[in-house]
Amino acid sequence: MTNSTAISARDICLTFQTNDGPVHALKDVSLDIAPGEFVSFIGPSGCGKTTFLRVIADLEKPTSGSITVNGQDPETARKSRAYGYVFQHAGLFPWRSIAQNIKLPLEIMGYSKEEQEERSQAVLKLVDLEGFGGKFPWQLSGGMQQRASIARALSFDADILLMDEPFGALDEIVRDHLNEQLLALWRRTQKTIGFVTHSIPEAVYLSTKIVVMSPRPGRITDVIDSTLPAERPLEIRDTPEFIALSHRVRQGLRGGHDDLEL
């Protein structure tokens, strides 16, 4: 039986205890993400975007509330390899070739050498890095390293891909190119993607749904369903529809600050 939601969160709160007192990172966060959706989380620094992604991934435990991932609790979902995770930095081991980096999770999971090779070659092709498996990370550009990191997260074919601002450190030209490639990859694989970003144009360009979050304590102030077509050339960013969506995101971000001041 197929789950109607890939991720379902209800009233998630998370408070960190520090030497300076409690830090309320998330407050009453409720959200449903359907299988195959591309959902971006946007908000100011410290608003809980990454924290919520880490709650999904079972890297942080909520103080209260409930969450399911593919119908399971996050710990069970993690153990069953329900998701791949792409961090802000590629995190490739410099002493391992690109193919060896991609094979690492497969080695840990006990895949045979034959299947490791087959899967690594398949995902290298998927991210347009075919022929680069024998290179080392230092021989690749920053953008290519991030594509290798995405390939590693895709290697065991998880249903969900969690991405924590993977293109934030790249220049705008490279970022635009990778946005196009990621959108094409999502259309080919139909993965469920959770994507953290600080960029309004990036969130609007990539997403089927945009989740706007407020400053700490992190709350959802708006959930925007995209009206853009599935096929999105970069030029779509000049259209009135794209500009209107961007304006609504910007209003949501401003509204979150206004609520905080009240």
ROFIPA-875631 format. One record per residue (C-alpha): residue in one letter; y, x, z; residue number from 1. Coordinates in nm, 3 decimals, padded with zeros to 5 digits, always signed. Each point is the difference from the previous one (the first is absolute). Layout:
ROFIPA-875631
(atom 'A',(Y,X,Z),NUM) ...
end
This chain:
ROFIPA-875631
(atom 'M',(+00.000,+00.000,+00.000),1) (atom 'T',(+00.339,+00.142,-00.104),2) (atom 'N',(+00.273,+00.017,+00.264),3) (atom 'S',(+00.309,-00.204,-00.087),4) (atom 'T',(+00.214,+00.265,+00.170),5) (atom 'A',(-00.036,+00.375,-00.019),6) (atom 'I',(+00.224,+00.052,+00.304),7) (atom 'S',(+00.100,-00.264,+00.255),8) (atom 'A',(+00.227,+00.081,+00.295),9) (atom 'R',(+00.108,-00.241,+00.273),10) (atom 'D',(+00.275,+00.067,+00.255),11) (atom 'I',(-00.050,+00.376,+00.002),12) (atom 'C',(+00.199,+00.183,+00.267),13) (atom 'L',(-00.020,+00.370,+00.070),14) (atom 'T',(+00.177,+00.185,+00.278),15) (atom 'F',(-00.020,+00.377,+00.042),16) (atom 'Q',(+00.031,+00.137,+00.353),17) (atom 'T',(+00.218,+00.313,+00.006),18) (atom 'N',(+00.160,+00.218,+00.266),19) (atom 'D',(+00.330,-00.175,-00.074),20) (atom 'G',(-00.151,-00.346,+00.043),21) (atom 'P',(-00.173,-00.248,-00.229),22) (atom 'V',(+00.073,-00.003,-00.375),23) (atom 'H',(-00.054,-00.338,-00.164),24) (atom 'A',(-00.116,+00.093,-00.350),25) (atom 'L',(-00.125,-00.341,-00.121),26) (atom 'K',(+00.077,-00.352,+00.119),27) (atom 'D',(-00.176,-00.323,-00.106),28) (atom 'V',(-00.103,+00.125,-00.344),29) (atom 'S',(-00.206,-00.260,-00.191),30) (atom 'L',(-00.101,+00.048,-00.363),31) (atom 'D',(-00.274,-00.092,-00.247),32) (atom 'I',(-00.079,+00.223,-00.299),33) (atom 'A',(-00.230,-00.142,-00.267),34) (atom 'P',(-00.258,+00.212,-00.185),35) (atom 'G',(+00.157,+00.179,-00.295),36) (atom 'E',(+00.361,-00.030,+00.119),37) (atom 'F',(+00.244,+00.292,-00.013),38) (atom 'V',(+00.207,-00.032,+00.317),39) (atom 'S',(+00.291,+00.229,+00.080),40) (atom 'F',(+00.146,+00.042,+00.349),41) (atom 'I',(+00.368,+00.092,+00.006),42) (atom 'G',(+00.247,+00.048,+00.282),43) (atom 'P',(+00.210,+00.266,+00.174),44) (atom 'S',(-00.154,+00.308,+00.159),45) (atom 'G',(-00.175,-00.084,+00.326),46) (atom 'C',(-00.051,-00.369,-00.082),47) (atom 'G',(-00.378,+00.013,+00.033),48) (atom 'K',(-00.106,+00.009,-00.367),49) (atom 'T',(-00.230,+00.298,+00.042),50) (atom 'T',(-00.110,-00.120,+00.344),51) (atom 'F',(-00.119,-00.330,-00.150),52) (atom 'L',(-00.184,+00.187,-00.276),53) (atom 'R',(-00.166,+00.213,+00.268),54) (atom 'V',(-00.100,-00.314,+00.192),55) (atom 'I',(-00.173,-00.128,-00.316),56) (atom 'A',(-00.177,+00.336,-00.029),57) (atom 'D',(-00.105,+00.003,+00.367),58) (atom 'L',(+00.209,+00.312,+00.060),59) (atom 'E',(+00.207,-00.193,+00.258),60) (atom 'K',(-00.114,-00.280,+00.233),61) (atom 'P',(+00.233,-00.300,+00.042),62) (atom 'T',(+00.107,-00.092,+00.352),63) (atom 'S',(-00.060,-00.367,-00.078),64) (atom 'G',(-00.076,-00.227,-00.293),65) (atom 'S',(-00.291,+00.006,-00.244),66) (atom 'I',(-00.071,+00.148,-00.342),67) (atom 'T',(-00.291,-00.009,-00.245),68) (atom 'V',(-00.066,+00.225,-00.299),69) (atom 'N',(-00.242,-00.144,-00.254),70) (atom 'G',(-00.098,-00.253,+00.265),71) (atom 'Q',(-00.084,+00.273,+00.254),72) (atom 'D',(+00.183,+00.155,+00.292),73) (atom 'P',(+00.180,+00.323,-00.102),74) (atom 'E',(-00.249,+00.230,+00.174),75) (atom 'T',(-00.296,-00.157,-00.182),76) (atom 'A',(+00.196,+00.006,-00.328),77) (atom 'R',(+00.077,+00.371,+00.051),78) (atom 'K',(-00.362,+00.082,+00.071),79) (atom 'S',(-00.111,-00.195,-00.308),80) (atom 'R',(+00.251,+00.193,-00.218),81) (atom 'A',(+00.195,-00.314,-00.089),82) (atom 'Y',(+00.314,+00.195,-00.096),83) (atom 'G',(+00.133,+00.326,-00.135),84) (atom 'Y',(+00.318,+00.148,+00.153),85) (atom 'V',(+00.267,+00.202,-00.181),86) (atom 'F',(+00.247,+00.180,+00.227),87) (atom 'Q',(+00.362,+00.104,-00.061),88) (atom 'H',(-00.117,+00.350,-00.089),89) (atom 'A',(-00.302,+00.068,-00.217),90) (atom 'G',(-00.184,+00.182,+00.280),91) (atom 'L',(-00.229,+00.191,-00.236),92) (atom 'F',(-00.189,+00.299,+00.138),93) (atom 'P',(+00.136,+00.307,-00.183),94) (atom 'W',(-00.333,+00.186,+00.010),95) (atom 'R',(-00.181,-00.283,-00.179),96) (atom 'S',(+00.039,-00.083,-00.368),97) (atom 'I',(+00.136,-00.342,-00.096),98) (atom 'A',(-00.351,-00.126,-00.072),99) (atom 'Q',(-00.125,+00.139,+00.332),100) (atom 'N',(+00.287,-00.174,+00.182),101) (atom 'I',(-00.093,-00.328,-00.166),102) (atom 'K',(-00.367,+00.048,+00.090),103) (atom 'L',(+00.072,+00.064,+00.370),104) (atom 'P',(-00.026,-00.363,+00.120),105) (atom 'L',(-00.309,-00.042,-00.217),106) (atom 'E',(-00.158,+00.306,+00.164),107) (atom 'I',(+00.075,-00.144,+00.344),108) (atom 'M',(-00.153,-00.334,-00.101),109) (atom 'G',(-00.317,+00.169,-00.119),110) (atom 'Y',(+00.019,-00.065,-00.374),111) (atom 'S',(-00.228,+00.214,-00.214),112) (atom 'K',(+00.154,+00.293,-00.189),113) (atom 'E',(-00.067,-00.179,-00.327),114) (atom 'E',(+00.187,-00.313,+00.113),115) (atom 'Q',(+00.282,+00.210,+00.147),116) (atom 'E',(+00.047,+00.163,-00.339),117) (atom 'E',(-00.021,-00.330,-00.186),118) (atom 'R',(+00.250,-00.174,+00.226),119) (atom 'S',(+00.246,+00.291,+00.010),120) (atom 'Q',(+00.006,+00.019,-00.380),121) (atom 'A',(+00.048,-00.377,-00.026),122) (atom 'V',(+00.300,-00.011,+00.235),123) (atom 'L',(+00.157,+00.312,-00.153),124) (atom 'K',(-00.004,-00.188,-00.330),125) (atom 'L',(+00.137,-00.311,+00.170),126) (atom 'V',(+00.310,+00.188,+00.124),127) (atom 'D',(+00.044,+00.199,-00.325),128) (atom 'L',(-00.110,+00.332,+00.150),129) (atom 'E',(-00.304,+00.049,-00.219),130) (atom 'G',(-00.056,+00.374,-00.051),131) (atom 'F',(+00.188,+00.100,+00.318),132) (atom 'G',(-00.296,-00.021,+00.240),133) (atom 'G',(-00.047,+00.378,+00.006),134) (atom 'K',(+00.365,+00.070,+00.085),135) (atom 'F',(+00.123,+00.062,+00.354),136) (atom 'P',(+00.280,-00.207,+00.161),137) (atom 'W',(+00.255,+00.280,-00.028),138) (atom 'Q',(-00.052,+00.002,-00.377),139) (atom 'L',(+00.111,-00.364,-00.032),140) (atom 'S',(+00.343,-00.161,+00.024),141) (atom 'G',(+00.086,-00.225,+00.294),142) (atom 'G',(-00.053,-00.311,-00.210),143) (atom 'M',(-00.340,+00.119,-00.119),144) (atom 'Q',(-00.101,+00.081,+00.359),145) (atom 'Q',(+00.086,-00.356,+00.103),146) (atom 'R',(-00.208,-00.135,-00.287),147) (atom 'A',(-00.289,+00.215,+00.125),148) (atom 'S',(+00.052,-00.145,+00.347),149) (atom 'I',(-00.020,-00.351,-00.148),150) (atom 'A',(-00.318,+00.101,-00.186),151) (atom 'R',(-00.153,+00.118,+00.328),152) (atom 'A',(+00.082,-00.337,+00.162),153) (atom 'L',(-00.159,-00.179,-00.296),154) (atom 'S',(-00.312,+00.216,-00.014),155) (atom 'F',(-00.219,-00.225,+00.216),156) (atom 'D',(+00.127,-00.317,-00.172),157) (atom 'A',(+00.143,-00.182,+00.302),158) (atom 'D',(+00.145,-00.345,-00.062),159) (atom 'I',(+00.330,+00.082,+00.173),160) (atom 'L',(+00.242,+00.287,-00.061),161) (atom 'L',(+00.260,+00.072,+00.273),162) (atom 'M',(+00.289,+00.220,-00.111),163) (atom 'D',(+00.261,+00.136,+00.242),164) (atom 'E',(+00.307,+00.090,-00.207),165) (atom 'P',(-00.202,+00.225,-00.232),166) (atom 'F',(+00.286,+00.071,-00.243),167) (atom 'G',(+00.287,+00.037,+00.247),168) (atom 'A',(+00.030,+00.379,-00.033),169) (atom 'L',(-00.002,+00.002,-00.381),170) (atom 'D',(+00.299,+00.005,-00.234),171) (atom 'E',(+00.104,-00.322,-00.171),172) (atom 'I',(-00.138,+00.085,-00.344),173) (atom 'V',(-00.346,+00.089,+00.136),174) (atom 'R',(+00.012,-00.301,+00.231),175) (atom 'D',(+00.071,-00.238,-00.290),176) (atom 'H',(-00.292,+00.146,-00.195),177) (atom 'L',(-00.238,-00.035,+00.296),178) (atom 'N',(+00.119,-00.356,+00.062),179) (atom 'E',(-00.101,-00.084,-00.357),180) (atom 'Q',(-00.335,+00.172,+00.043),181) (atom 'L',(-00.070,-00.168,+00.334),182) (atom 'L',(+00.076,-00.343,-00.144),183) (atom 'A',(-00.236,+00.068,-00.292),184) (atom 'L',(-00.266,+00.124,+00.244),185) (atom 'W',(+00.035,-00.313,+00.212),186) (atom 'R',(-00.036,-00.224,-00.306),187) (atom 'R',(-00.317,+00.186,-00.104),188) (atom 'T',(-00.166,+00.004,+00.341),189) (atom 'Q',(+00.137,-00.322,+00.158),190) (atom 'K',(+00.000,+00.170,+00.341),191) (atom 'T',(+00.190,-00.157,+00.287),192) (atom 'I',(+00.290,+00.237,+00.066),193) (atom 'G',(+00.223,+00.032,+00.307),194) (atom 'F',(+00.294,+00.227,-00.083),195) (atom 'V',(+00.273,+00.130,+00.232),196) (atom 'T',(+00.333,+00.094,-00.158),197) (atom 'H',(+00.372,+00.040,+00.076),198) (atom 'S',(+00.094,-00.067,-00.362),199) (atom 'I',(+00.108,-00.352,-00.102),200) (atom 'P',(-00.052,+00.063,-00.377),201) (atom 'E',(-00.347,+00.145,+00.068),202) (atom 'A',(-00.102,-00.297,+00.215),203) (atom 'V',(+00.122,-00.254,-00.255),204) (atom 'Y',(-00.149,+00.183,-00.298),205) (atom 'L',(-00.348,+00.044,+00.146),206) (atom 'S',(-00.069,-00.304,+00.210),207) (atom 'T',(-00.142,-00.348,-00.024),208) (atom 'K',(+00.137,-00.054,+00.353),209) (atom 'I',(+00.277,+00.182,+00.190),210) (atom 'V',(+00.001,-00.003,+00.381),211) (atom 'V',(+00.344,+00.071,+00.147),212) (atom 'M',(+00.002,+00.136,+00.356),213) (atom 'S',(+00.275,+00.024,+00.260),214) (atom 'P',(+00.106,+00.295,+00.215),215) (atom 'R',(-00.202,+00.057,+00.315),216) (atom 'P',(-00.165,-00.199,+00.137),217) (atom 'G',(-00.153,-00.038,-00.345),218) (atom 'R',(-00.012,-00.363,-00.113),219) (atom 'I',(-00.048,-00.160,-00.340),220) (atom 'T',(+00.332,-00.152,-00.107),221) (atom 'D',(-00.101,-00.110,-00.350),222) (atom 'V',(-00.308,-00.018,-00.225),223) (atom 'I',(+00.096,-00.010,-00.367),224) (atom 'D',(-00.246,-00.100,-00.271),225) (atom 'S',(+00.086,+00.181,-00.322),226) (atom 'T',(+00.076,-00.207,-00.309),227) (atom 'L',(-00.025,+00.299,-00.234),228) (atom 'P',(-00.273,+00.006,-00.269),229) (atom 'A',(-00.308,+00.217,+00.046),230) (atom 'E',(+00.108,+00.228,-00.286),231) (atom 'R',(+00.303,+00.191,+00.126),232) (atom 'P',(+00.159,+00.273,-00.210),233) (atom 'L',(+00.260,+00.202,+00.191),234) (atom 'E',(+00.270,-00.177,-00.201),235) (atom 'I',(-00.078,-00.320,+00.191),236) (atom 'R',(+00.221,+00.142,+00.276),237) (atom 'D',(+00.306,-00.086,-00.213),238) (atom 'T',(-00.089,-00.370,-00.026),239) (atom 'P',(+00.178,-00.276,+00.195),240) (atom 'E',(-00.331,-00.103,+00.163),241) (atom 'F',(-00.061,+00.351,+00.135),242) (atom 'I',(+00.360,+00.029,+00.124),243) (atom 'A',(-00.028,-00.339,+00.174),244) (atom 'L',(-00.319,+00.104,+00.181),245) (atom 'S',(+00.162,+00.329,+00.104),246) (atom 'H',(+00.298,-00.194,+00.134),247) (atom 'R',(-00.227,-00.220,+00.211),248) (atom 'V',(-00.175,+00.305,+00.146),249) (atom 'R',(+00.337,+00.154,+00.081),250) (atom 'Q',(+00.112,-00.323,+00.168),251) (atom 'G',(-00.320,-00.001,+00.206),252) (atom 'L',(+00.064,+00.356,+00.114),253) (atom 'R',(+00.359,-00.085,+00.097),254) (atom 'G',(-00.117,-00.315,+00.177),255) (atom 'G',(-00.237,+00.204,+00.213),256) (atom 'H',(+00.291,+00.217,+00.117),257) (atom 'D',(+00.213,-00.310,+00.069),258) (atom 'D',(-00.277,-00.157,+00.210),259) (atom 'L',(-00.026,+00.322,+00.200),260) (atom 'E',(+00.375,-00.005,+00.074),261) (atom 'L',(-00.025,-00.358,+00.124),262) 
end
